[in-house]
Amino acid sequence: MTKKFANLRDAMSLEARERIASQVEETLAKMPLHELRRAKGISQKALAEVLHIQQPAVAKIERRADMYISTLRSHIEAMGGELEITVRFPDGVVKITNFSQL
């Protein structure tokens, strides 16, 4: 017999729900480009149309481990996001701003 997720969740302790919410947040904060696109509910074809490229080019971009910042920015903006580049040092975080002017 199947159970509704809402019923299972309601039966969990507050601590368990908070722990799961934290894990979900952490998972969403770190994901490859193709998973980010899927999480946003956008197909490769739809993204290709916005970027004015062919669908196989989107697949190729998503598989790359190295790309131009401008390519990554276009990809993120086509999904409705904004690319920010930050550097984390032991003594603080710095946002790099000169890439936003490209």
PyMOL CGO cylinders between C-alpha atoms (Angstrom):
from pymol import cmd
from pymol.cgo import CYLINDER

trace = [
    CYLINDER, 0.00, 0.00, 0.00, 1.36, 3.42, -0.92, 0.3, 1, 1, 1, 1, 1, 1,
    CYLINDER, 1.36, 3.42, -0.92, 1.47, 6.29, 1.51, 0.3, 1, 1, 1, 1, 1, 1,
    CYLINDER, 1.47, 6.29, 1.51, 1.31, 9.98, 0.78, 0.3, 1, 1, 1, 1, 1, 1,
    CYLINDER, 1.31, 9.98, 0.78, 4.59, 11.78, 1.35, 0.3, 1, 1, 1, 1, 1, 1,
    CYLINDER, 4.59, 11.78, 1.35, 2.79, 14.52, 3.29, 0.3, 1, 1, 1, 1, 1, 1,
    CYLINDER, 2.79, 14.52, 3.29, 1.56, 11.92, 5.80, 0.3, 1, 1, 1, 1, 1, 1,
    CYLINDER, 1.56, 11.92, 5.80, 5.05, 10.48, 6.21, 0.3, 1, 1, 1, 1, 1, 1,
    CYLINDER, 5.05, 10.48, 6.21, 6.53, 13.95, 6.64, 0.3, 1, 1, 1, 1, 1, 1,
    CYLINDER, 6.53, 13.95, 6.64, 3.89, 14.93, 9.20, 0.3, 1, 1, 1, 1, 1, 1,
    CYLINDER, 3.89, 14.93, 9.20, 4.78, 11.84, 11.24, 0.3, 1, 1, 1, 1, 1, 1,
    CYLINDER, 4.78, 11.84, 11.24, 8.46, 12.89, 11.43, 0.3, 1, 1, 1, 1, 1, 1,
    CYLINDER, 8.46, 12.89, 11.43, 9.88, 14.79, 14.35, 0.3, 1, 1, 1, 1, 1, 1,
    CYLINDER, 9.88, 14.79, 14.35, 10.65, 18.47, 13.90, 0.3, 1, 1, 1, 1, 1, 1,
    CYLINDER, 10.65, 18.47, 13.90, 14.35, 17.65, 14.21, 0.3, 1, 1, 1, 1, 1, 1,
    CYLINDER, 14.35, 17.65, 14.21, 14.15, 15.10, 11.38, 0.3, 1, 1, 1, 1, 1, 1,
    CYLINDER, 14.15, 15.10, 11.38, 12.26, 17.54, 9.13, 0.3, 1, 1, 1, 1, 1, 1,
    CYLINDER, 12.26, 17.54, 9.13, 14.84, 20.26, 9.79, 0.3, 1, 1, 1, 1, 1, 1,
    CYLINDER, 14.84, 20.26, 9.79, 17.71, 17.85, 9.09, 0.3, 1, 1, 1, 1, 1, 1,
    CYLINDER, 17.71, 17.85, 9.09, 16.13, 16.80, 5.78, 0.3, 1, 1, 1, 1, 1, 1,
    CYLINDER, 16.13, 16.80, 5.78, 15.44, 20.42, 4.80, 0.3, 1, 1, 1, 1, 1, 1,
    CYLINDER, 15.44, 20.42, 4.80, 19.09, 21.24, 5.49, 0.3, 1, 1, 1, 1, 1, 1,
    CYLINDER, 19.09, 21.24, 5.49, 20.26, 18.29, 3.36, 0.3, 1, 1, 1, 1, 1, 1,
    CYLINDER, 20.26, 18.29, 3.36, 17.97, 19.33, 0.50, 0.3, 1, 1, 1, 1, 1, 1,
    CYLINDER, 17.97, 19.33, 0.50, 19.26, 22.91, 0.69, 0.3, 1, 1, 1, 1, 1, 1,
    CYLINDER, 19.26, 22.91, 0.69, 22.87, 21.70, 0.65, 0.3, 1, 1, 1, 1, 1, 1,
    CYLINDER, 22.87, 21.70, 0.65, 22.21, 19.41, -2.32, 0.3, 1, 1, 1, 1, 1, 1,
    CYLINDER, 22.21, 19.41, -2.32, 20.57, 22.21, -4.30, 0.3, 1, 1, 1, 1, 1, 1,
    CYLINDER, 20.57, 22.21, -4.30, 23.44, 24.57, -3.51, 0.3, 1, 1, 1, 1, 1, 1,
    CYLINDER, 23.44, 24.57, -3.51, 25.96, 22.25, -5.22, 0.3, 1, 1, 1, 1, 1, 1,
    CYLINDER, 25.96, 22.25, -5.22, 24.99, 20.71, -8.52, 0.3, 1, 1, 1, 1, 1, 1,
    CYLINDER, 24.99, 20.71, -8.52, 26.30, 20.27, -12.03, 0.3, 1, 1, 1, 1, 1, 1,
    CYLINDER, 26.30, 20.27, -12.03, 24.94, 22.50, -14.79, 0.3, 1, 1, 1, 1, 1, 1,
    CYLINDER, 24.94, 22.50, -14.79, 22.70, 19.80, -16.30, 0.3, 1, 1, 1, 1, 1, 1,
    CYLINDER, 22.70, 19.80, -16.30, 21.13, 19.03, -12.92, 0.3, 1, 1, 1, 1, 1, 1,
    CYLINDER, 21.13, 19.03, -12.92, 20.53, 22.73, -12.31, 0.3, 1, 1, 1, 1, 1, 1,
    CYLINDER, 20.53, 22.73, -12.31, 18.73, 22.97, -15.66, 0.3, 1, 1, 1, 1, 1, 1,
    CYLINDER, 18.73, 22.97, -15.66, 16.61, 19.92, -14.82, 0.3, 1, 1, 1, 1, 1, 1,
    CYLINDER, 16.61, 19.92, -14.82, 15.82, 21.27, -11.35, 0.3, 1, 1, 1, 1, 1, 1,
    CYLINDER, 15.82, 21.27, -11.35, 14.58, 24.47, -13.00, 0.3, 1, 1, 1, 1, 1, 1,
    CYLINDER, 14.58, 24.47, -13.00, 12.34, 22.34, -15.24, 0.3, 1, 1, 1, 1, 1, 1,
    CYLINDER, 12.34, 22.34, -15.24, 13.98, 23.50, -18.46, 0.3, 1, 1, 1, 1, 1, 1,
    CYLINDER, 13.98, 23.50, -18.46, 14.68, 21.12, -21.35, 0.3, 1, 1, 1, 1, 1, 1,
    CYLINDER, 14.68, 21.12, -21.35, 17.87, 21.26, -23.40, 0.3, 1, 1, 1, 1, 1, 1,
    CYLINDER, 17.87, 21.26, -23.40, 15.76, 22.11, -26.44, 0.3, 1, 1, 1, 1, 1, 1,
    CYLINDER, 15.76, 22.11, -26.44, 14.07, 25.06, -24.70, 0.3, 1, 1, 1, 1, 1, 1,
    CYLINDER, 14.07, 25.06, -24.70, 17.40, 26.34, -23.44, 0.3, 1, 1, 1, 1, 1, 1,
    CYLINDER, 17.40, 26.34, -23.44, 18.90, 26.01, -26.92, 0.3, 1, 1, 1, 1, 1, 1,
    CYLINDER, 18.90, 26.01, -26.92, 16.07, 28.12, -28.34, 0.3, 1, 1, 1, 1, 1, 1,
    CYLINDER, 16.07, 28.12, -28.34, 16.72, 30.91, -25.82, 0.3, 1, 1, 1, 1, 1, 1,
    CYLINDER, 16.72, 30.91, -25.82, 20.47, 30.78, -26.52, 0.3, 1, 1, 1, 1, 1, 1,
    CYLINDER, 20.47, 30.78, -26.52, 19.92, 30.60, -30.32, 0.3, 1, 1, 1, 1, 1, 1,
    CYLINDER, 19.92, 30.60, -30.32, 21.97, 27.42, -30.60, 0.3, 1, 1, 1, 1, 1, 1,
    CYLINDER, 21.97, 27.42, -30.60, 21.22, 23.78, -31.40, 0.3, 1, 1, 1, 1, 1, 1,
    CYLINDER, 21.22, 23.78, -31.40, 20.25, 21.29, -28.66, 0.3, 1, 1, 1, 1, 1, 1,
    CYLINDER, 20.25, 21.29, -28.66, 23.46, 19.22, -29.10, 0.3, 1, 1, 1, 1, 1, 1,
    CYLINDER, 23.46, 19.22, -29.10, 25.47, 22.37, -28.30, 0.3, 1, 1, 1, 1, 1, 1,
    CYLINDER, 25.47, 22.37, -28.30, 23.65, 22.64, -24.95, 0.3, 1, 1, 1, 1, 1, 1,
    CYLINDER, 23.65, 22.64, -24.95, 24.50, 19.01, -24.20, 0.3, 1, 1, 1, 1, 1, 1,
    CYLINDER, 24.50, 19.01, -24.20, 28.14, 19.70, -25.07, 0.3, 1, 1, 1, 1, 1, 1,
    CYLINDER, 28.14, 19.70, -25.07, 28.28, 22.77, -22.80, 0.3, 1, 1, 1, 1, 1, 1,
    CYLINDER, 28.28, 22.77, -22.80, 26.77, 20.80, -19.92, 0.3, 1, 1, 1, 1, 1, 1,
    CYLINDER, 26.77, 20.80, -19.92, 29.43, 18.08, -20.25, 0.3, 1, 1, 1, 1, 1, 1,
    CYLINDER, 29.43, 18.08, -20.25, 32.37, 20.48, -20.27, 0.3, 1, 1, 1, 1, 1, 1,
    CYLINDER, 32.37, 20.48, -20.27, 34.59, 20.80, -17.23, 0.3, 1, 1, 1, 1, 1, 1,
    CYLINDER, 34.59, 20.80, -17.23, 36.17, 24.00, -18.55, 0.3, 1, 1, 1, 1, 1, 1,
    CYLINDER, 36.17, 24.00, -18.55, 34.48, 26.88, -20.40, 0.3, 1, 1, 1, 1, 1, 1,
    CYLINDER, 34.48, 26.88, -20.40, 34.58, 30.62, -20.90, 0.3, 1, 1, 1, 1, 1, 1,
    CYLINDER, 34.58, 30.62, -20.90, 32.93, 32.68, -18.20, 0.3, 1, 1, 1, 1, 1, 1,
    CYLINDER, 32.93, 32.68, -18.20, 30.80, 34.37, -20.88, 0.3, 1, 1, 1, 1, 1, 1,
    CYLINDER, 30.80, 34.37, -20.88, 29.47, 30.96, -21.99, 0.3, 1, 1, 1, 1, 1, 1,
    CYLINDER, 29.47, 30.96, -21.99, 28.59, 30.01, -18.43, 0.3, 1, 1, 1, 1, 1, 1,
    CYLINDER, 28.59, 30.01, -18.43, 26.97, 33.41, -17.85, 0.3, 1, 1, 1, 1, 1, 1,
    CYLINDER, 26.97, 33.41, -17.85, 24.81, 33.08, -20.99, 0.3, 1, 1, 1, 1, 1, 1,
    CYLINDER, 24.81, 33.08, -20.99, 23.73, 29.60, -19.93, 0.3, 1, 1, 1, 1, 1, 1,
    CYLINDER, 23.73, 29.60, -19.93, 22.80, 30.75, -16.42, 0.3, 1, 1, 1, 1, 1, 1,
    CYLINDER, 22.80, 30.75, -16.42, 20.99, 33.88, -17.66, 0.3, 1, 1, 1, 1, 1, 1,
    CYLINDER, 20.99, 33.88, -17.66, 19.01, 31.78, -20.15, 0.3, 1, 1, 1, 1, 1, 1,
    CYLINDER, 19.01, 31.78, -20.15, 17.70, 29.84, -17.14, 0.3, 1, 1, 1, 1, 1, 1,
    CYLINDER, 17.70, 29.84, -17.14, 16.71, 33.08, -15.45, 0.3, 1, 1, 1, 1, 1, 1,
    CYLINDER, 16.71, 33.08, -15.45, 19.69, 33.32, -13.11, 0.3, 1, 1, 1, 1, 1, 1,
    CYLINDER, 19.69, 33.32, -13.11, 22.59, 35.67, -12.57, 0.3, 1, 1, 1, 1, 1, 1,
    CYLINDER, 22.59, 35.67, -12.57, 26.21, 34.52, -12.41, 0.3, 1, 1, 1, 1, 1, 1,
    CYLINDER, 26.21, 34.52, -12.41, 28.31, 35.82, -9.53, 0.3, 1, 1, 1, 1, 1, 1,
    CYLINDER, 28.31, 35.82, -9.53, 31.93, 34.84, -9.00, 0.3, 1, 1, 1, 1, 1, 1,
    CYLINDER, 31.93, 34.84, -9.00, 33.21, 34.83, -5.44, 0.3, 1, 1, 1, 1, 1, 1,
    CYLINDER, 33.21, 34.83, -5.44, 36.51, 33.83, -3.94, 0.3, 1, 1, 1, 1, 1, 1,
    CYLINDER, 36.51, 33.83, -3.94, 36.67, 32.28, -0.46, 0.3, 1, 1, 1, 1, 1, 1,
    CYLINDER, 36.67, 32.28, -0.46, 39.74, 32.93, 1.64, 0.3, 1, 1, 1, 1, 1, 1,
    CYLINDER, 39.74, 32.93, 1.64, 40.27, 31.79, 5.24, 0.3, 1, 1, 1, 1, 1, 1,
    CYLINDER, 40.27, 31.79, 5.24, 39.74, 35.40, 6.34, 0.3, 1, 1, 1, 1, 1, 1,
    CYLINDER, 39.74, 35.40, 6.34, 36.70, 36.22, 4.19, 0.3, 1, 1, 1, 1, 1, 1,
    CYLINDER, 36.70, 36.22, 4.19, 34.83, 36.13, 0.91, 0.3, 1, 1, 1, 1, 1, 1,
    CYLINDER, 34.83, 36.13, 0.91, 35.41, 38.52, -2.03, 0.3, 1, 1, 1, 1, 1, 1,
    CYLINDER, 35.41, 38.52, -2.03, 33.04, 39.00, -4.97, 0.3, 1, 1, 1, 1, 1, 1,
    CYLINDER, 33.04, 39.00, -4.97, 34.92, 39.46, -8.26, 0.3, 1, 1, 1, 1, 1, 1,
    CYLINDER, 34.92, 39.46, -8.26, 33.19, 42.24, -10.19, 0.3, 1, 1, 1, 1, 1, 1,
    CYLINDER, 33.19, 42.24, -10.19, 35.18, 42.79, -13.39, 0.3, 1, 1, 1, 1, 1, 1,
    CYLINDER, 35.18, 42.79, -13.39, 33.54, 39.78, -15.12, 0.3, 1, 1, 1, 1, 1, 1,
    CYLINDER, 33.54, 39.78, -15.12, 30.11, 41.39, -14.87, 0.3, 1, 1, 1, 1, 1, 1,
    CYLINDER, 30.11, 41.39, -14.87, 31.20, 44.03, -17.38, 0.3, 1, 1, 1, 1, 1, 1,
    CYLINDER, 31.20, 44.03, -17.38, 31.80, 41.58, -20.26, 0.3, 1, 1, 1, 1, 1, 1,
]
cmd.load_cgo(trace, "trace")
